[in-house]
Amino acid sequence: MEHPKVCDVRGGWHHNHLNQLMSECRISGAKLASICDVHVNTVSNWRTGKIGAPGMLFAYLELLAKVKSIGRV
């Protein structure tokens, strides 16, 4: 599934895209915080759009979603 590259005014990916990817990957905020070595509140801020999430996070989640869609994880 191709994901739209929706940017917000700060140049980052849109937080709705993050929520969509997390849902597709079946990954919780707590698990993502652990993977990224950040506080769970940071992930919450990414998910609500309070602060922009790192671009590499989207690359990771998009790759994980693709791998899961072909049944490798």
Buried (B, 14 or more C-beta within 10 A) or exposed (E): EEBEEEEEEEEBBBBEBBBBBBEBBEBEBEBBBEBBEBEBEBBEBBBEBEEBBEEEBBEBBBEBBBEBEEEEE
